[in-house]
Amino acid sequence: MNDGPVETWGDYGRACAVEGHIGLVPIGEQQVLVLRDEPAATTYLPAADFEASLLEAARQALRDGFPWEEDLAWDVDGAVVLFGSAWPGPELGSGSSHSVGLEPGRVRQKCTVPGGR
């Protein structure tokens, strides 16, 4: 168990200290995206590759009443890895992470919490 303020627990503590559901934390020269898992489980949904798919996904989100609560811009060098912040990076194994193929550049991240939790 770590003692002291969460911000002093290293990278994990800095991830836990993010306010809101999404945020950026500096790790070395990179900005790391943090997706909080409270109050709901974390899910990543990539943007649609085709305009029609994107428009249909947006219409469905509006029909289902999932308003976007947070929005931020994130600069990436390419593909990223999604994993729980409690896992030390070198110990990631099969099934404990998910590769997300992204093109280098600015990525827009949005967050919604179904039911406004």
Buried (B, 14 or more C-beta within 10 A) or exposed (E): EEEEEEEEBEBBBBBBBBEEBBBBBEEEEEBBBBBBEEEEEBEEEEEEEEEEEEEEEEEEBEEEEBEEEBEBEBEBEEEBEEBEBEEEEEEEEEEEBEEBEBEEEEBEBBBBBEEEE
